Amino acid sequence: MTAQALYARLQSRRRLVAIVLFALLVGTIPLWLNTPYALSTLIFVGIYTIPTIGLCLLMGYAGQISLGQAAFFGLGAYGSAILSGRFGWSPWLAMIASALGTGVIAALIGSPIFRLRSHYLAMGTLAFGAIVHIVFTEWKEYTGGSTGLPGIPRLTIAGMPIKTDLAYYYLVWLFVLLALIIALNIVNSRFGRALRAIRDSEPAAQSLGIDISSYKLQTLVTSALYASVAGSLYAHYMIFVSPAAADLDLSIRLVLMAAVGGLASIWGAPFGTAAVLLLTTALREIVPLITAYGSGEYQIIAYGTLLVVIMIFMPEGLIAGIRRAWQSTGGWERLQRLLRRGR
């Protein structure tokens, strides 16, 4: 066996162990944290993890800046809501149709938008997000306008609607697990190596025969599909959707989640999403206990300060910092010894 094949096998084994441990962690959390508020928060962590994974592929691996992820999230949410709520489609079929429609829209805008570079690309994706948000607000006949669209049916399994937070928690995190597995396979494939080459140097990648436009477009469509599925899960959980659920603020928060977790790390997505959402929730509860003026600007200042501290001490994201700490303590070697003993 060559050294390259041995290394690939070792990396594959590490990914498998990580996926199994992650699945066990997610599966056992409700056993010791089974409260409605906690489960609801963790459902949102799962929902927003999915588009964050897509952003990690697009920004961290392909090197393309995007501030329009919320638009794809909203297209998935409204697509499912309109098809299932107004036209009586099965929620699952509506989710699939919305994802396909969102993917087509991403493919249509991808070619012209990727002619832009750097901050111009960011402005282009921002403009696309603004246009989609305006459509959600003004197309009142189907979207309900600024007041939103209620009456969205719940997802069903074997004809039974999923009503409890516990059941929806497991459903959402099953989607997260599938999204992680697909993304990890992408980044560890020839496609992923091509994306890293494009990120590092487009001229060098082109000299190697890589079709840069095609790879960028495929990554954008993949990222859009992730966001659309997450939007559908959001709509069927909330059974209500409004333009506020897919505005610029969400795009910025998704980029922040990806950055905190580590842009160039698929595993960073759930960590970054959990850190940002749980930090927001914690500050909302803690800051009012410290000062009588605990709302508004004080929460924003505390939130921003903590995020700056995280980025200073872990500039590559939480997952990179955790990995370095794990390696420095010999954690992987100890885990391997335990696995060998188990055989």
ChimeraX attribute file (.defattr): number of C-alpha atoms within 10 A of each C-alpha:
attribute: neighborCount
match mode: 1-to-1
recipient: residues
	/A:1	5
	/A:2	7
	/A:3	8
	/A:4	9
	/A:5	10
	/A:6	11
	/A:7	11
	/A:8	13
	/A:9	12
	/A:10	12
	/A:11	13
	/A:12	14
	/A:13	12
	/A:14	14
	/A:15	15
	/A:16	13
	/A:17	13
	/A:18	13
	/A:19	16
	/A:20	13
	/A:21	12
	/A:22	13
	/A:23	15
	/A:24	11
	/A:25	11
	/A:26	16
	/A:27	14
	/A:28	11
	/A:29	13
	/A:30	16
	/A:31	8
	/A:32	7
	/A:33	11
	/A:34	13
	/A:35	12
	/A:36	12
	/A:37	11
	/A:38	13
	/A:39	21
	/A:40	16
	/A:41	16
	/A:42	22
	/A:43	23
	/A:44	19
	/A:45	25
	/A:46	28
	/A:47	26
	/A:48	28
	/A:49	31
	/A:50	31
	/A:51	33
	/A:52	33
	/A:53	31
	/A:54	28
	/A:55	36
	/A:56	29
	/A:57	29
	/A:58	27
	/A:59	22
	/A:60	22
	/A:61	24
	/A:62	26
	/A:63	23
	/A:64	22
	/A:65	21
	/A:66	23
	/A:67	25
	/A:68	28
	/A:69	30
	/A:70	30
	/A:71	31
	/A:72	33
	/A:73	33
	/A:74	31
	/A:75	27
	/A:76	33
	/A:77	31
	/A:78	31
	/A:79	25
	/A:80	33
	/A:81	33
	/A:82	21
	/A:83	20
	/A:84	23
	/A:85	22
	/A:86	15
	/A:87	10
	/A:88	13
	/A:89	16
	/A:90	17
	/A:91	22
	/A:92	18
	/A:93	13
	/A:94	24
	/A:95	29
	/A:96	19
	/A:97	16
	/A:98	27
	/A:99	29
	/A:100	18
	/A:101	19
	/A:102	26
	/A:103	24
	/A:104	15
	/A:105	15
	/A:106	22
	/A:107	18
	/A:108	13
	/A:109	16
	/A:110	20
	/A:111	14
	/A:112	10
	/A:113	18
	/A:114	18
	/A:115	11
	/A:116	15
	/A:117	13
	/A:118	11
	/A:119	11
	/A:120	14
	/A:121	18
	/A:122	18
	/A:123	18
	/A:124	22
	/A:125	23
	/A:126	19
	/A:127	15
	/A:128	19
	/A:129	24
	/A:130	19
	/A:131	13
	/A:132	20
	/A:133	22
	/A:134	15
	/A:135	14
	/A:136	25
	/A:137	18
	/A:138	15
	/A:139	12
	/A:140	14
	/A:141	7
	/A:142	15
	/A:143	23
	/A:144	18
	/A:145	17
	/A:146	16
	/A:147	13
	/A:148	18
	/A:149	22
	/A:150	17
	/A:151	15
	/A:152	23
	/A:153	23
	/A:154	22
	/A:155	23
	/A:156	14
	/A:157	9
	/A:158	5
	/A:159	7
	/A:160	9
	/A:161	11
	/A:162	17
	/A:163	12
	/A:164	11
	/A:165	19
	/A:166	16
	/A:167	11
	/A:168	19
	/A:169	23
	/A:170	17
	/A:171	16
	/A:172	22
	/A:173	21
	/A:174	16
	/A:175	19
	/A:176	24
	/A:177	18
	/A:178	12
	/A:179	19
	/A:180	21
	/A:181	15
	/A:182	11
	/A:183	21
	/A:184	18
	/A:185	15
	/A:186	16
	/A:187	19
	/A:188	13
	/A:189	12
	/A:190	10
	/A:191	16
	/A:192	20
	/A:193	15
	/A:194	22
	/A:195	26
	/A:196	19
	/A:197	21
	/A:198	24
	/A:199	17
	/A:200	14
	/A:201	11
	/A:202	18
	/A:203	12
	/A:204	12
	/A:205	18
	/A:206	15
	/A:207	9
	/A:208	11
	/A:209	9
	/A:210	18
	/A:211	14
	/A:212	17
	/A:213	15
	/A:214	12
	/A:215	17
	/A:216	20
	/A:217	20
	/A:218	17
	/A:219	27
	/A:220	27
	/A:221	26
	/A:222	21
	/A:223	26
	/A:224	33
	/A:225	27
	/A:226	29
	/A:227	33
	/A:228	34
	/A:229	28
	/A:230	29
	/A:231	34
	/A:232	30
	/A:233	30
	/A:234	25
	/A:235	29
	/A:236	26
	/A:237	25
	/A:238	14
	/A:239	17
	/A:240	18
	/A:241	27
	/A:242	22
	/A:243	24
	/A:244	16
	/A:245	20
	/A:246	26
	/A:247	22
	/A:248	20
	/A:249	12
	/A:250	19
	/A:251	23
	/A:252	16
	/A:253	18
	/A:254	29
	/A:255	24
	/A:256	18
	/A:257	30
	/A:258	34
	/A:259	26
	/A:260	27
	/A:261	33
	/A:262	26
	/A:263	28
	/A:264	25
	/A:265	22
	/A:266	26
	/A:267	23
	/A:268	26
	/A:269	34
	/A:270	23
	/A:271	20
	/A:272	27
	/A:273	29
	/A:274	22
	/A:275	18
	/A:276	21
	/A:277	17
	/A:278	15
	/A:279	16
	/A:280	15
	/A:281	12
	/A:282	13
	/A:283	18
	/A:284	18
	/A:285	14
	/A:286	12
	/A:287	17
	/A:288	14
	/A:289	11
	/A:290	9
	/A:291	10
	/A:292	8
	/A:293	12
	/A:294	17
	/A:295	14
	/A:296	9
	/A:297	10
	/A:298	16
	/A:299	20
	/A:300	15
	/A:301	11
	/A:302	15
	/A:303	18
	/A:304	12
	/A:305	12
	/A:306	13
	/A:307	16
	/A:308	14
	/A:309	11
	/A:310	17
	/A:311	17
	/A:312	11
	/A:313	11
	/A:314	17
	/A:315	16
	/A:316	19
	/A:317	25
	/A:318	25
	/A:319	23
	/A:320	18
	/A:321	17
	/A:322	12
	/A:323	12
	/A:324	12
	/A:325	12
	/A:326	13
	/A:327	12
	/A:328	10
	/A:329	10
	/A:330	11
	/A:331	12
	/A:332	14
	/A:333	12
	/A:334	11
	/A:335	12
	/A:336	12
	/A:337	10
	/A:338	11
	/A:339	10
	/A:340	9
	/A:341	8
	/A:342	7
	/A:343	5
